[in-house]
Amino acid sequence: MEENINNTSPAAGGEQPELRRVLKLPTLVCQGLAYLCPACVLLYYGIINALTDGNFPLALLVAGFAMSLTAFSYSKMCREYPVSGSVYSYTTNSIGPKFGFIAGWTIMLDYFLLPMTCYLSCGLYLNVMFPAIPIWVWIIISVLICGACNYFGIGISSIVNNINVILPIAGIIFTIVAIAIFVSHGGGEGTLFTARAICNPETLQVSTLMTGAAIMAVVFVGFDSVTTYSEETIEPEKEYA
């Protein structure tokens, strides 16, 4: 804690203590992507694709459009209030402390439920790869690894997050390239691109599409985590622009 907090104090210099500003834009972006988890979309593919009758990409686009409006709002608030606290600080400063209190506890549900989903998914997938090791053991191992990274500070966490972002993106790119090569050489019966893969008019239903989009919003939740690093970011007014 001493490494993350400046030595200034109200008694010594009349200033409030604040976190050290050590994060730059590339690391900040990776922090947000690590929370979003680029490969997370693959976790829900089977469920949402079945729910929307094959219109998974369209559901993802609808959710992305809706969440982008919130992201733009966060971007503006970050420049106005470059402090930690995310939506709690923004609501408190712009509307009032009572609404800020409610918003703060509401966003806490996000920070509780998303890690639980990630740990459970990690346990389920690793158990498939290594059936001899129970799911709960993988969950405990994952929690301990994440706890250790956080214990050693934002520096170590940022390095681990960078790795967690780069590897999944590289894996996704490799998979896409491999599929493109396979199809272009006559493999399978598909084509490289078809509009029906995004939206199939024959099976499209607005009700199921919006339900799927509402669920897929969870894939975009996490960009707000970037705003919690405002006090640890160098020139946050510039970087969050």
N, C-alpha and C positions, 0 to 999 in steps of 0.2 A: 504494500500500500504506500510506503514511503517513497518508492520509486515513481509512482503514478501521480503523486500529489506534490504540488509546489510547496515550499517552506513558508510561503506567505500566510499570514493568519490575521484575523481582525485585531488581535492584541498587538501584533508586531508592526504591521504596516498599515492597518486600517482597511485592508482589502480582503475580500472573501477568497478562500483557497480554491484553486481550480485544478483540473487534470492537466497533465503535460500534453502539449500539442505535438505529437510525433507522427501522426498519420498523414500521408500524402495521397493524391488522387488515385493512383493505380492500386495502392493497398486498400484504400477506402472502397473502391469499386469491387475488389475481390472480397472484401468483408461482406458487402451486400449480396454479391452473387453466392457466397458460401451459405448465407442464411436462406436465400431463395432456393439454392441447390438446383443447378441446371438440369440434372438428370431426374429431378423429382417428378417432372411431367410424365416420365415413363412409368412411374409407380401407379398412376391412375388410368393409364391408357385402356386397359381391358375393361375396367368398370364403366368408365364414361363412354367408351365406344359402344358398349352393349346398351347402355341407357339411352343414348342418342341415336341408336340404329345406324351406326357407322358415320355419324357426323361429328366425330371427336375434334378434328381440326377447327371446324366452325365454332364449336363451343369454346375452344381455347381462344380463338380470335375475339369472340364476344366478351369473354371474361377479361382478356387483355385490354380491350378498348375501355371497358368500365374502370379497370384498375389504373389505367394511365391517367385518367382524370384526377384520381386521388394522388397519384405520384406527382403530378404537376402542382397540386395544392401543397404537398409536403415540400417540394422544391422551393416554393415561394416562402413558406413559413420558416424554412431553414435559414434563409437569408435574413429574414426579419428577426428571428430569435436564435442566434447561433450558440445555443446552450444544450446541455444534455437533458434528457427527459422526454424527447420525442413528442407524441401527441399530447401528453400530460402538460408539458410546458407551453405548447402552442395554444391549447384550449384555455389554460389558466390565464395566460397573458392576453388573449384576444377576447374571451367571453367572460371568464371569472373563475375563481378557485373552486366553487362548488361543482361546476360542470367539468373542470379539470380533474377533480377528484374522481368523478364518475368515469371520465374518459381514461384516466390512468389505470383504474382497476379493470376496465373493459379490455384494454390492450394487454393487460397481464394475462388474460385468458389465451391470447395469441402466443405469448411467450411460454405458457405452460403446455398448451395442447400441441403446438408444432414440434417441440423437442420430443414429446411422448410419441407422436406419430413417427418421427424419424428413428427413434430408438427401437420401436416395435418393428418397423420395416426392416431395419438393419438386422435385427434378430431373426426375422422370418426368412430373409434372403440368405443370410449366412448359414442358417440351419439347413436350408436346401443344399447348399454347397458342401457343408460339413455336418451331416445328420447325426454324427456321434456326439456333437456338442449341443446341449439343449438351448432353446431360444432364450431362456432367462439368463443363461451364462453369457451369451453374446450381448444381451442388453446391459448387464452389469459391466462387462468389459468396455463397452462403448461409453457408458456413463463415466467410468474411471478415467478413460483417455481424455474425454472432453473436460472433466474436472481438473485433471493435471495441467492441461493446456491453459485453462483459465487461471489456475493458481499461479503459474509462472508469468502471467501478465499479458498485456495486449501485444507485445512484440512477438512472443512465441505463438500466440493465437493467430496473429496475422500471417505468419509463415505457414502454419498448418492449413489455414483457410485458403491461402494461395494454391497450395498443392491440391486441396480438395476441389478447387474450382478448375484448375488447369487439366487435371487428369480426366474428370468426367466429360469436359468439353472436347478434349482430344479423342476420347472414346466414342463420343457421339459423331464427331466428324469422320473418324475412321469407319464407323458403321455405315454412315450415309454414302461415303465413297465406295465402300465394298459392295453395297446394294446397287449403286449406280453402275458399277462395272459388271456385276452379275447380270443385271437386266439388259444392259447395252450389248452384251455378248449372247443374247438369246435365252438367258436363263428365266424360267418361269413363264407366265403368260401375261405379265403386266407390262406397263409402260413407265417411263421415267416420270411423267407428269400427266395427271388428268384432273379436271375440275371436279369430277364426281368424288374424288378423294377428300376434297374440302367440304363440299356440300352435295348431298345426294337428294335431289328434289322428290324422288319417289318415297323416301323414308323420312323426310324432314317433318318434324312436328315442333311447333314453337314451344309448347309446354315442356317437353322433354329436353329440348335444346337449352332453354333457360335454366332448367334444373341442373343440367350438366355444367353450364357456364357458372352457376352459383357455386357448385362444388369445386370447379377448377380455379376459382378465385384464390383458393388456398395456395396454389402454385406460385402466385404473384405476391402473396403476403410474405414480407421479409424485407422489401425495399425500405420499409420504415425503420428497420434496424440500423440502417446507415445513419439515420438522424440521431441515434443515441450516442454516436461517436463525435458529435459536434464539438465538444470541449476537448477532444483528443486529436482534432484535425487542424492542420496548419492552414490558416486563412480559410475558415469554413464559408465565409460570405462568398469567396471566389470559387471554391471547389464545388459547393452545392448548386452553383448557378448552372 
